[in-house]
């Protein structure tokens, strides 16, 4: 976005703003935060991007203070967490904010991603914006897994053992790779130290990618519910959408406070309050709730390597969305064939999360396999197929409109196609 002379003169009239370099920075900031042209039709679903940034900030700040009291050594890790909970002033609150903040972060990002899928925010010219968001999500998952290991409870220890053991499914290099990750022949001190270091560093990487993500957003502009790229139907971000985001922020703080203050352990597993013991295997090992859909896909495949490939591919589907969608129609609002299948996908994803926490037995195994089949069927078959069908339907509809009234064709075509 170019810097206008009017904005520069506005800042020059309001001294002291520092020297000219600072003025130029403030002009850029002013353009991107206050004057940023935003489609007037966007709803509260677009506020989840701002909430994701806030959740990341909460995680980084609370994580830094927790790290001051944490001991990344297997004989002290669990006790250091108990020390935070019992002895550090307000340490229990700090830990509950961080633990529930991770769940809120993933919930917000899931809604943000499925909103992007529904309204076609992955389509040109925003495919790079979508891909950068998918990369952030994958790094988030890695960071969340490492954070789950650090308390060194039973679920932490055995979750780390199960997940890192997945690399052993790789032919030839698998066993050596797992031992290299462990730093030995089992999950031990070197493993915990490495996980703690990466868990501390990766949020910085996520923050840097988030800045890139926002920069790409401001290059291509925000999408909107109807999927049109109108250059005129826009308003400045402040004060209209600032107030909308402020209201969404208040609702988020309210919901977040309910979990932190009233139900702090509702989203966790009780076995993680038992110190990790390599000689006692929990009867049922489950990850955090935000990993459960992918864990269910992993377990749905009888072969170990096949399960790992399926789980990786289930994440890769999001990266492939801009290339799999053959539709010239951007928003699901104008896709009568894809819209019901999208909601079936959302339901299947939620049910996969439910299956992921169940024991591996009938009928959960069969249900999980059926949901896994539909998950991949949607992305690799239904998504491109219905896109082509709807393209033909749209062309026919616009052709009929052109015969009746060419100007009407132009108006409705702009709202329908990109």
KETOR-391359 format. One record per atom (N, C-alpha, C): x, y, z. Coordinates in steps of 0.05 Angstrom, whole numbers, padded with zeros to 5 digits, always signed. Each point is the difference from the previous one (the first is absolute). Layout:
N
XYZ/...
END
This chain:
418
+00017-00024+00000/-00017+00024+00000/+00018+00025+00000/-00005+00019-00017/+00016+00023-00003/-00005+00020+00023/+00020+00016+00006/-00002+00020+00021/-00010+00026-00013/-00022+00010+00009/-00011+00024-00012/+00011+00025+00013/+00000+00022-00015/+00010+00026+00010/-00018+00011+00022/-00026-00006-00002/-00018+00010+00020/+00006-00012+00027/+00006-00026+00001/+00006-00013+00025/+00027+00011+00012/+00019+00005-00018/+00026+00010+00009/-00003+00028+00012/-00015+00017-00014/-00004+00027+00011/-00015-00001+00026/-00019-00020+00003/-00014-00003+00025/+00019-00005+00023/+00020-00018-00005/+00019-00007+00021/+00019+00024+00005/+00008+00014-00021/+00018+00023+00004/-00013+00022+00017/-00027+00002-00002/-00014+00020+00016/-00002-00008+00029/+00004-00025+00006/-00003-00010+00028/+00027-00008+00011/+00017+00019+00004/+00026-00004+00012/-00004+00000+00031/+00017-00013+00017/+00024-00013-00010/-00005-00030-00007/+00005-00008-00024/+00000-00028-00008/+00028-00010-00007/+00020+00015+00009/+00027-00008-00006/+00009+00010-00027/+00022-00011-00011/+00011+00009-00025/-00016-00011-00024/+00010+00006-00024/-00015-00007-00024/-00002-00031-00004/+00021-00015+00009/-00001-00029-00001/-00023-00011+00016/-00003+00011+00024/-00022-00009+00017/-00027+00008-00012/+00000+00024-00013/-00025+00008-00013/-00008-00019-00022/+00019-00009-00016/-00006-00019-00021/-00010-00026+00011/+00012-00009+00022/-00010-00025+00012/-00028+00003+00010/-00006+00023+00012/-00027+00005+00010/-00020+00002-00022/+00008+00011-00023/-00018+00001-00023/-00007-00027-00010/+00020-00018-00002/-00004-00027-00008/-00019-00014+00020/+00006+00004+00026/-00017-00012+00020/-00029+00011-00001/-00002+00025-00005/-00026+00013-00002/-00016-00011-00024/+00014-00004-00022/-00014-00011-00024/-00009-00029+00004/+00016-00016+00014/-00006-00028+00002/-00018-00007+00024/-00003+00018+00019/-00016-00006+00023/-00026+00017+00000/+00003+00025-00007/-00023+00018+00002/-00015+00002-00027/+00015+00005-00021/-00013+00005-00026/-00002-00025-00018/+00008-00023+00011/-00001-00025-00017/-00028-00004-00011/-00002-00001-00027/-00027-00003-00012/-00011-00028+00004/-00022-00002+00014/-00013-00025+00008/-00027-00003-00013/-00006-00023-00012/-00027-00004-00011/-00022+00005+00020/-00020+00014-00007/-00021+00007+00019/-00018-00023+00008/+00001-00022-00016/-00018-00023+00005/+00011-00021+00018/+00025+00003+00010/+00012-00022+00016/-00015-00001+00027/-00001-00024+00010/-00015-00006+00025/+00020-00004+00023/-00012-00009+00023/+00017-00005+00023/+00019-00024-00004/-00005-00016-00021/+00017-00023-00006/+00028+00010-00007/+00002+00024-00009/+00027+00011-00008/+00015+00010+00025/-00013+00001+00023/+00014+00009+00025/+00018-00022+00011/-00003-00025-00009/+00016-00021+00011/+00029+00002-00008/+00007+00014-00021/+00028+00005-00007/+00013+00017+00021/-00014+00022+00008/+00010+00017+00022/+00002-00016+00026/-00020-00017+00006/+00001-00015+00025/+00023-00020+00000/+00006-00011-00023/+00023-00018-00002/+00026+00014+00007/+00003+00024-00009/+00024+00016+00007/+00001+00006+00030/-00023+00006+00011/-00001+00005+00029/+00007-00026+00016/-00011-00023-00009/+00006-00025+00014/+00030-00006-00002/+00012+00005-00022/+00029-00005-00003/+00015+00018+00020/-00008+00025+00002/+00014+00018+00019/-00003-00009+00028/-00024-00010+00008/-00005-00010+00027/+00018-00024+00005/+00003-00018-00020/+00017-00024+00003/+00029+00007+00004/+00010+00019-00016/+00028+00007+00002/+00006+00013+00027/-00017+00019+00009/+00006+00014+00025/-00002-00020+00024/-00022-00015+00001/-00003-00019+00022/+00022-00022-00001/+00008-00008-00024/+00021-00021-00002/+00026+00010+00009/+00007+00025-00005/+00026+00011+00010/+00001-00001+00030/-00022+00008+00014/+00000+00000+00029/+00000-00028+00011/-00013-00019-00013/+00001-00028+00009/+00027-00011-00003/+00014+00007-00021/+00027-00011-00005/+00020+00009+00022/-00006+00022+00013/+00018+00009+00022/+00000-00019+00024/-00021-00016+00002/-00002-00018+00023/+00001-00029-00007/+00003-00006-00026/-00001-00028-00009/+00028-00012-00002/+00002-00025+00008/+00025-00015-00001/-00001-00022-00021/+00013+00002-00023/-00002-00020-00021/+00018-00024+00006/-00006-00014+00021/+00015-00025+00008/-00020-00019+00011/+00001-00026-00009/-00022-00018+00005/-00006-00005+00030/+00020+00003+00017/-00005-00004+00028/-00010+00025+00014/+00000+00023-00014/-00010+00024+00012/-00023+00014-00015/-00005-00009-00025/-00019+00014-00017/-00028+00000+00013/-00009-00023+00008/-00027-00002+00012/-00002+00016+00026/+00021-00002+00016/+00001+00014+00026/+00001+00030-00005/+00014+00009-00021/+00002+00029-00005/-00028+00011-00009/-00015-00016-00014/-00028+00008-00007/-00017+00002+00026/+00003-00019+00018/-00014+00001+00025/+00009+00024+00017/+00026+00006-00002/+00010+00024+00014/-00013+00025-00011/-00003+00002-00026/-00014+00023-00012/-00029+00001+00010/-00013-00023+00001/-00028+00000+00008/-00004+00007+00030/+00019-00008+00017/-00004+00002+00029/+00015+00023+00013/+00025+00005-00009/+00018+00018+00014/+00003+00028-00013/+00000+00000-00026/+00004+00026-00015/-00025+00017+00004/+00002+00025+00008/-00024+00017+00003/-00015+00002-00027/-00026-00008+00002/-00017-00001-00023/+00010-00018-00023/+00017-00018+00007/+00011-00019-00020/-00021-00018-00011/-00019-00008+00016/-00022-00017-00010/-00016+00014-00022/-00004+00026+00004/-00015+00016-00019/+00016+00002-00026/+00026+00004+00002/+00018+00003-00023/+00000-00026-00016/+00001-00023+00014/+00000-00025-00015/-00027-00006-00013/-00022+00006+00014/-00026-00005-00011/-00005+00019-00024/+00010+00024+00001/-00002+00018-00023/+00015-00012-00024/+00024-00011+00005/+00015-00011-00022/-00012-00025-00011/-00009-00018+00018/-00011-00025-00009/-00026+00003-00015/-00018+00016+00011/-00026+00005-00013/+00003+00019-00024/+00021+00017+00001/+00006+00018-00023/+00007-00016-00024/+00014-00023+00003/+00006-00017-00023/-00025-00011-00013/-00019-00009+00017/-00025-00010-00010/-00016+00022-00015/-00001+00024+00012/-00014+00022-00012/+00013+00008-00027/+00027-00001+00000/+00015+00006-00025/-00007-00018-00022/-00001-00027+00005/-00006-00019-00020/-00030+00002-00009/-00017+00005+00020/-00029+00003-00007/-00004+00024-00019/+00013+00022+00006/-00002+00024-00017/+00011-00005-00028/+00023-00014-00001/+00013-00005-00026/-00017-00019-00016/-00012-00020+00013/-00017-00019-00015/-00024+00015-00012/-00013+00018+00015/-00022+00015-00010/+00009+00019-00023/+00024+00012+00004/+00011+00018-00020/+00006-00015-00026/+00010-00025+00001/+00006-00015-00024/-00025-00010-00014/-00019-00010+00015/-00025-00010-00012/-00016+00023-00011/+00002+00024+00012/-00013+00024-00012/+00013+00006-00027/+00027-00002-00001/+00014+00004-00025/-00008-00020-00022/-00004-00025+00009/-00009-00020-00019/-00028+00006-00010/-00018+00009+00018/-00028+00005-00008/-00002+00023-00019/+00015+00021+00005/-00003+00025-00016/+00021+00002-00022/+00016-00021-00004/+00019+00000-00022/+00023+00019+00003/+00010+00004+00025/+00022+00018+00004/+00027-00011-00010/+00000-00024-00010/+00024-00013-00011/+00003+00006-00029/-00021+00010-00013/+00000+00004-00029/+00018+00024-00008/+00008+00000-00025/+00016+00022-00011/-00015+00026+00004/+00014+00022+00009/+00029+00002+00003/+00011-00005+00028/-00014-00016+00016/+00007-00003+00028/+00011-00028+00006/+00010-00014-00021/+00010-00027+00005/+00025+00000+00018/+00017+00021-00003/+00024+00001+00017/-00008+00007+00029/-00020+00015+00003/-00010+00006+00027/-00010-00026+00013/-00015-00016-00015/-00010-00025+00011/+00023-00020+00007/+00019-00002-00018/+00023-00018+00005/+00016+00008+00024/+00004+00026+00004/+00015+00010+00023/-00016-00007+00026/-00026+00002-00001/-00017-00007+00023/+00002-00030+00006/+00000-00017-00021/+00003-00029+00004/+00027-00007+00013/+00021+00014-00009/+00027-00004+00012/+00000+00007+00029/-00013+00022+00007/-00003+00008+00028/-00014-00022+00016/-00021-00011-00011/-00015-00021+00013/+00016-00024+00006/+00016-00009-00019/+00018-00024+00004/+00020+00005+00022/+00012+00024+00000/+00020+00006+00021/-00014+00003+00027/-00025+00010+00000/-00016+00001+00024/-00004-00028+00012/-00005-00020-00018/-00005-00027+00010/+00026-00011+00012/+00022+00005-00012/+00026-00009+00011/+00005+00013+00027/-00005+00025+00002/+00004+00015+00025/-00019-00010+00022/-00026-00005-00008/-00019-00010+00019/+00007-00027+00011/+00010-00018-00018/+00008-00026+00009/+00023+00002+00020/+00020+00017-00006/+00023+00003+00018/-00009+00011+00027/-00019+00019-00001/-00010+00010+00026/-00014-00021+00016/-00013-00019-00013/-00014-00021+00014/+00019-00019+00014/+00025-00001-00010/+00020-00018+00011/+00012+00012+00026/+00003+00026+00001/+00016+00013+00021/-00010-00005+00028/-00026-00002+00007/-00007-00006+00028/+00010-00027+00010/+00007-00018-00018/+00011-00026+00007/-00018-00017+00017/-00026+00002-00006/-00019-00019+00012/-00001-00025-00016/-00018-00018+00007/-00001-00026-00014/-00008+00004-00030/-00019+00018-00005/-00007+00005-00028/+00022+00014-00015/+00015+00017+00014/+00022+00014-00013/+00022-00020-00009/+00008-00017+00019/+00021-00020-00006/-00008-00019-00022/-00023-00012+00003/-00009-00020-00019/-00010+00011-00026/-00010+00025+00001/-00007+00013-00025/+00025+00006-00017/+00021+00009+00014/+00026+00005-00014/+00011-00026-00011/-00002-00022+00015/+00010-00026-00009/-00015-00009-00025/-00027+00002+00000/-00016-00010-00022/+00005+00017-00025/-00001+00026+00003/+00001+00018-00023/+00028-00001-00013/+00021+00001+00016/+00027-00001-00011/+00006-00027-00013/-00013-00021+00011/+00004-00027-00011/-00012-00003-00028/-00017+00019-00008/-00012-00001-00027/+00021+00001-00021/+00022+00015+00005/+00022+00002-00019/+00013-00026-00006/-00003-00019+00018/+00013-00027-00005/-00014-00015-00023/-00023+00010-00008/-00014-00013-00023/+00014+00006-00026/+00017+00021-00001/+00014+00007-00025/+00019-00022-00007/+00000-00010-00025/+00019-00022-00007/+00029+00009+00002/+00016-00019+00010/+00030+00002+00002/+00009+00021+00021/-00010+00025-00002/+00011+00021+00018/-00016+00003+00025/-00023-00014+00002/-00019+00005+00022/+00011-00004+00028/+00012-00023+00004/+00011-00006+00027/+00022+00019+00008/+00018+00005-00018/+00022+00019+00006/-00010+00028+00005/-00021+00008-00015/-00011+00027+00003/-00013+00003+00028/-00015-00021+00009/-00013+00001+00026/+00021+00002+00022/+00021-00015-00002/+00021+00001+00021/+00015+00027+00000/+00002+00011-00024/+00012+00027-00001/-00018+00021+00013/-00026-00002-00004/-00019+00018+00012/+00001-00004+00031/+00000-00025+00009/+00001-00006+00028/+00026+00008+00013/+00022-00001-00015/+00026+00004+00012/+00009-00024+00016/-00011-00023-00007/+00006-00025+00014/-00019-00022-00010/-00004-00020+00017/-00017-00022-00007/-00028+00001+00012/-00006+00022+00013/-00027+00004+00011/-00004+00030+00005/-00025+00008+00005/-00005+00028+00007/+00012+00006+00027/+00019+00018+00001/+00016+00005+00024/+00007+00030+00002/+00020+00006+00016/+00009+00028+00004/+00006+00015-00026/+00016-00012-00018/+00005+00014-00025/-00025+00007-00016/-00019-00018+00001/-00026+00005-00014/-00014+00024+00012/-00002+00000+00026/-00014+00022+00014/+00013+00026-00005/+00027+00001+00001/+00015+00025-00005/-00005+00010-00028/+00001-00018-00019/-00005+00009-00028/-00028+00010-00004/-00019-00014+00012/-00028+00009-00003/-00004+00027+00013/+00012+00004+00023/-00003+00026+00014/+00012+00022-00016/+00024-00004-00012/+00013+00020-00016/-00017+00007-00024/-00010-00020-00014/-00016+00005-00024/-00027+00013+00007/-00012-00008+00023/-00025+00012+00008/+00004+00030+00007/+00023+00007+00008/+00006+00028+00006/+00006+00016-00025/+00011-00013-00020/+00009+00015-00025/-00023+00002-00020/-00015-00022-00004/-00020+00000-00021/-00022+00021+00002/-00008+00009+00024/-00020+00022+00000/+00011+00026-00013/+00027+00004+00002/+00012+00023-00013/-00003-00003-00031/+00004-00025-00009/-00003-00005-00029/-00029+00004-00008/-00019-00009+00017/-00028+00005-00006/-00007+00029-00002/+00012+00016+00019/-00005+00029+00000/+00011+00013-00025/+00024-00009-00009/+00011+00011-00024/-00017-00007-00024/-00010-00025-00002/-00017-00008-00022/-00027+00015+00001/-00009+00006+00025/-00025+00015+00003/+00002+00028-00012/+00024+00012+00004/+00005+00027-00012/-00001-00002-00031/+00013-00021-00010/-00001-00005-00029/-00028-00004-00010/-00015-00016+00016/-00028-00006-00007/-00017+00026-00001/+00004+00018+00018/-00014+00025+00000/+00009+00018-00023/+00026-00001-00006/+00010+00016-00023/-00013-00010-00026/-00002-00027-00003/-00012-00011-00024/-00030+00007-00002/-00013+00001+00024/-00028+00008+00000/-00003+00029-00009/+00018+00017+00008/-00003+00028-00008/+00009+00005-00029/+00014-00019-00012/+00007+00002-00028/-00024-00007-00017/-00013-00022+00006/-00022-00010-00016/-00027+00011+00009/-00002+00009+00025/-00025+00011+00011/-00017-00023+00012/-00019+00008+00017/-00017-00020+00014/-00021-00010-00019/-00007-00026+00003/-00022-00012-00014/-00026+00009+00013/-00023-00008-00011/-00025+00008+00012/-00020-00023-00005/-00023+00000+00013/-00019-00023-00002/-00010-00006-00028/-00003+00020-00017/-00010-00005-00027/+00023-00007-00020/+00025+00004+00009/+00022-00008-00017/+00007+00020-00022/-00011+00023-00001/+00006+00020-00021/+00024+00016+00008/+00014+00011-00020/+00023+00017+00004/-00006+00029-00007/-00021+00011+00011/-00008+00027-00006/+00021+00019+00012/+00007+00020-00016/+00020+00020+00009/-00014+00024+00014/-00026+00001-00002/-00015+00023+00011/-00015-00005+00025/-00010-00025+00004/-00017-00006+00023/+00018-00007+00024/+00015+00021+00009/+00018-00004+00022/+00000+00025+00018/+00008-00005+00025/+00001+00022+00019/+00026-00003+00016/+00009+00022+00012/+00025-00001+00016/-00004-00018+00024/+00021-00013+00008/-00001-00020+00022/-00009+00014+00026/+00010+00024+00005/-00008+00015+00024/-00019+00022-00008/-00023+00003+00013/-00007-00013+00026/-00019-00024-00004/-00010-00005-00024/-00022-00019-00004/+00008-00029+00009/+00021-00010-00011/+00008-00028+00005/+00016-00002+00026/+00012+00022+00008/+00013+00001+00026/-00020-00006+00023/-00024+00012-00002/-00021-00004+00020/-00010-00029-00001/-00003-00011-00025/-00009-00027-00003/+00020-00020+00012/+00026+00005-00005/+00021-00018+00012/+00001+00004+00030/-00005+00024+00009/+00001+00005+00029/-00022-00016+00014/-00024-00001-00012/-00022-00016+00011/+00007-00030+00000/+00012-00010-00022/+00008-00028-00001/+00021-00006+00021/+00018+00020+00005/+00021-00004+00020/-00013-00002+00028/-00020+00015+00006/-00014-00001+00026/-00013-00027+00003/-00013-00011-00021/-00012-00026+00002/+00021-00022+00005/+00023+00003-00014/+00021-00020+00003/+00011+00000+00029/+00004+00024+00011/+00010+00002+00028/-00020-00013+00019/-00026+00004-00005/-00020-00011+00017/+00001-00031-00001/+00000-00012-00024/+00001-00029-00003/+00026-00011+00012/+00022+00013-00007/+00026-00008+00010/+00001+00000+00031/-00011+00021+00012/+00000+00002+00029/-00017-00022+00013/-00021-00009-00013/-00016-00022+00011/+00016-00025+00002/+00016-00006-00021/+00016-00024+00001/+00023+00003+00021/+00013+00023+00000/+00024+00003+00017/-00009+00001+00030/-00022+00013+00006/-00007+00004+00028/-00019-00021+00011/-00017-00012-00017/-00020-00018+00009/+00005-00029-00007/+00010-00005-00025/+00005-00027-00009/+00028-00003-00012/+00021+00006+00017/+00027+00001-00011/+00011-00027-00010/-00011-00022+00010/+00010-00027-00008/-00019-00015-00018/-00021+00014-00009/-00021-00014-00016/+00011-00010-00027/+00018+00014-00012/+00011-00008-00026/+00025-00016+00002/+00009-00006+00024/+00024-00016+00004/-00007-00029+00007/+00021-00016+00004/-00004-00028+00008/+00009-00004+00028/-00016-00014+00017/+00007-00003+00028/+00026-00016+00005/+00007-00018-00019/+00024-00016+00004/+00026+00017-00002/-00003+00024-00010/+00024+00017-00001/+00007+00013+00027/-00017-00005+00020/+00007+00008+00027/+00014-00023+00015/+00006-00021-00015/+00017-00022+00011/+00027+00002-00012/+00021+00000+00016/+00027+00003-00010/+00007-00022-00020/+00013+00007-00022/+00007-00018-00021/+00017-00024+00010/-00009-00024-00007/+00014-00024+00008/+00004-00018-00024/+00024-00005-00009/+00006-00016-00023/-00007-00029+00004/-00005-00009+00025/-00006-00028+00005/-00030-00006+00002/-00016+00021-00001/-00029-00003+00002/-00013+00013-00024/-00012-00016-00017/-00013+00011-00024/-00029+00006+00006/-00010+00024-00006/-00028+00006+00004/-00018-00018-00016/-00024-00007+00010/-00017-00018-00016/-00009+00011-00026/-00002+00027-00002/-00009+00012-00025/+00015+00026-00004/+00018+00001-00020/+00016+00024-00005/-00015+00018-00021/-00005+00024+00008/-00013+00019-00018/+00015+00027+00001/+00002+00014-00023/+00012+00026+00000/-00020+00022+00008/+00007+00025-00002/-00018+00022+00006/-00023-00001-00021/-00022+00013+00007/-00024-00002-00016/+00004+00011-00028/+00018+00020-00004/+00003+00012-00026/+00017-00018-00019/+00011-00022+00010/+00014-00019-00018/-00017-00025-00006/-00023-00002+00014/-00016-00025-00002/-00009-00007-00028/-00009+00019-00017/-00009-00009-00027/+00023-00013-00016/+00024+00011+00002/+00022-00012-00014/+00010-00026+00013/-00003-00002+00026/+00007-00024+00014/-00020-00023-00008/-00025+00008-00004/-00020-00020-00009/+00006-00010-00028/+00009+00018-00018/+00008-00008-00027/+00024-00018+00001/+00019+00006+00017/+00023-00017+00004/-00007-00028+00008/-00019-00002+00019/-00008-00027+00010/-00018-00015-00019/-00012+00015-00019/-00020-00013-00018/+00014-00018-00020/+00026+00004-00005/+00014-00015-00020/+00014-00023+00015/-00004-00025-00008/+00012-00023+00015/+00030+00000-00002/+00012+00009-00022/+00029+00000-00004/+00012+00025+00013/+00023-00004+00014/+00012+00023+00014/+00009+00021-00019/+00015-00007-00021/+00009+00019-00019/-00023+00013-00015/-00021-00016-00006/-00023+00011-00013/-00014+00020+00017/-00002-00005+00026/-00012+00019+00019/+00015+00026+00001/+00027-00002+00001/+00016+00025+00001/-00004+00016-00026/+00000-00014-00023/-00004+00014-00025/-00028+00013-00001/-00020-00014+00009/-00027+00010+00000/-00002+00025+00018/+00012-00001+00023/-00001+00023+00018/+00014+00024-00012/+00024-00005-00012/+00014+00022-00013/-00016+00011-00024/-00013-00017-00015/-00016+00008-00023/-00025+00016+00009/-00011-00008+00024/-00023+00015+00010/+00007+00029+00006/+00024+00005+00007/+00010+00028+00004/+00006+00012-00027/+00012-00016-00018/+00008+00010-00026/-00024+00008-00017/-00024-00011+00006/-00024+00008-00015/-00005+00030+00001/+00006+00012+00023/-00005+00029+00002/+00019+00015-00019/+00025-00009-00003/+00019+00013-00018/-00009-00003-00029/-00014-00022-00006/-00007-00006-00028/-00026+00013-00008/-00015+00011+00019/-00027+00011-00006/+00000+00020-00023/+00019+00020-00001/+00000+00019-00023/+00003-00013-00027/+00013-00024-00001/+00005-00013-00025/-00021-00022-00006/-00015-00009+00020/-00020-00020-00004/-00027+00012-00008/-00005+00025+00008/-00026+00012-00006/-00001+00010-00029/-00016-00013-00016/-00003+00007-00028/-00021+00022-00005/-00014+00007+00021/-00023+00019-00003/+00009+00028-00005/-00015+00013-00018/+00004+00029-00005/-00016+00017+00019/-00015-00013+00017/-00016+00014+00020/+00014-00001+00027/+00002+00023+00012/+00017+00001+00024/-00014-00008+00026/-00023+00011+00005/-00014-00004+00026/-00018-00024-00001/-00002-00015+00022/-00019-00022+00002/-00029+00009-00001/-00004+00026+00004/-00027+00011-00001/-00012-00004-00027/+00017-00001-00021/-00009-00004-00028/+00006-00029-00010/+00005-00019+00019/+00006-00027-00008/-00020-00019+00012/-00023-00004-00013/-00021-00016+00012/+00007-00030+00002/+00019-00009-00016/+00008-00028+00001/+00022-00005+00021/+00019+00019+00002/+00022-00004+00019/-00008+00008+00029/-00019+00018+00003/-00007+00009+00027/-00008-00022+00019/-00019-00017-00008/-00007-00022+00019/+00023-00019+00006/+00017-00005-00021/+00023-00018+00005/+00020+00013+00018/+00002+00027-00001/+00019+00013+00019/-00009-00004+00028/-00026+00002+00005/-00010-00003+00028/+00002-00029+00009/-00002-00019-00019/+00005-00028+00006/+00029-00004+00008/+00018+00014-00014/+00029-00001+00006/+00005+00010+00029/-00013+00023+00007/+00003+00011+00027/-00009-00020+00021/-00024-00013-00006/-00010-00020+00019/+00018-00024+00001/+00011-00009-00022/+00019-00022+00000/+00025+00006+00016/+00010+00025-00003/+00024+00008+00015/-00005+00000+00030/-00024+00009+00008/-00007+00000+00029/-00003-00029+00010/-00013-00017-00016/-00003-00028+00008/+00027-00014+00001/+00018+00007-00018/+00027-00012+00002/+00013+00007+00026/-00004+00025+00009/+00010+00007+00027/-00012-00016+00022/-00025-00007-00003/-00014-00017+00020/+00011-00028-00001/+00005-00011-00024/+00010-00027-00004/+00029-00002+00011/+00015+00022-00003/+00028+00000+00009/+00004-00005+00029/-00020+00006+00017/+00003-00004+00028/-00012-00027+00010/-00012-00015-00019/-00011-00026+00007/+00021-00022-00003/-00005-00022+00014/+00018-00023-00002/-00003-00013-00028/+00021-00014-00008/+00001-00012-00026/-00015-00026+00000/-00026+00002-00004/-00017-00024+00000/-00026+00006-00017/-00014-00021-00006/-00026+00003-00015/-00020+00015+00018/-00016+00019-00009/-00002+00009-00029/+00016+00024-00007/+00017+00009+00020/+00015+00025-00005/+00020-00002-00023/+00012-00023-00003/+00019-00004-00022/-00014+00003-00027/-00023-00013-00003/-00014+00002-00025/-00011+00028-00006/-00010+00013+00021/-00009+00028-00004/+00023+00018-00008/+00023-00003+00013/+00023+00016-00006/+00010-00004-00029/-00001-00025-00009/+00009-00005-00028/-00020+00012-00020/-00026-00002+00006/-00019+00013-00018/+00003+00030-00001/+00005+00013+00023/+00004+00029+00001/+00026+00008-00014/+00021-00017+00003/+00025+00005-00014/-00003-00001-00030/-00015-00020-00009/-00005-00002-00029/-00014+00024-00011/-00021+00010+00015/-00014+00023-00010/+00018+00025+00001/+00017+00003+00020/+00018+00023+00002/+00017+00002-00025/+00012-00022-00008/+00017+00001-00024/-00016+00001-00026/-00024-00012+00001/-00018+00000-00023/-00008+00029-00006/-00005+00015+00021/-00009+00028-00004/+00021+00016-00014/+00025-00001+00010/+00021+00017-00011/+00009-00009-00027/+00003-00026-00005/+00012-00009-00025/-00020-00008-00022/-00026-00002+00007/-00019-00007-00020/-00024+00019-00001/-00014+00004+00022/-00024+00016+00000/+00006+00030-00005/+00022+00009+00012/+00008+00028-00003/+00005+00008-00029/+00018-00013-00014/+00003+00007-00029/-00023-00007-00017/-00014-00023+00005/-00022-00008-00017/-00023+00020+00001/-00009+00008+00024/-00022+00019+00002/+00008+00027-00010/+00026+00007+00002/+00010+00025-00010/-00004+00002-00030/+00006-00022-00015/-00004+00000-00029/-00030+00001-00006/-00016-00015+00014/-00029+00000-00005/-00012+00028+00004/+00008+00013+00022/-00010+00027+00006/+00010+00021-00019/+00023-00004-00011/+00010+00018-00021/-00019-00001-00024/-00007-00024-00009/-00019-00003-00022/-00027+00012+00006/-00009-00004+00025/-00026+00011+00007/+00001+00031+00000/+00022+00011+00010/+00003+00029+00001/+00001+00012-00028/+00015-00014-00018/+00002+00010-00028/-00028+00000-00013/-00015-00022+00005/-00027-00001-00012/-00018+00022+00011/+00003+00005+00027/-00017+00020+00012/+00007+00028-00011/+00026+00006-00003/+00009+00026-00010/-00008+00002-00030/+00001-00023-00014/-00009+00001-00028/-00029+00007-00003/-00017-00011+00018/-00028+00006-00001/-00005+00029+00008/+00015+00010+00019/-00003+00029+00008/+00009+00018-00023/+00020-00008-00015/+00009+00017-00022/-00021+00002-00022/-00014-00022-00004/-00021+00001-00021/-00023+00018+00009/-00006+00001+00026/-00022+00017+00010/+00009+00029+00002/+00023+00004+00013/+00010+00027+00005/+00030-00001+00004/+00016+00009-00019/+00029+00000+00002/+00011+00015+00024/-00012+00022+00007/+00009+00016+00024/-00004-00016+00026/-00022-00014+00001/-00006-00017+00024/+00021-00022+00002/+00008-00011-00022/+00021-00020-00001/+00025+00010+00013/+00007+00025-00008/+00025+00012+00010/-00001+00003+00031/-00022+00011+00009/-00003+00005+00029/+00001-00026+00016/-00016-00020-00007/+00000-00024+00015/+00025-00017-00004/+00012+00003-00024/+00024-00016-00005/+00023+00009+00017/+00002+00027+00005/+00021+00009+00018/-00004-00010+00028/-00024-00002+00010/-00005-00011+00027/+00003-00029+00002/+00000-00015-00023/+00000-00029+00001/+00028-00011-00007/+00013+00012-00020/+00025-00012-00010/+00023+00019+00007/+00024-00011-00001/+00024+00017+00004/+00018-00004-00024/
END
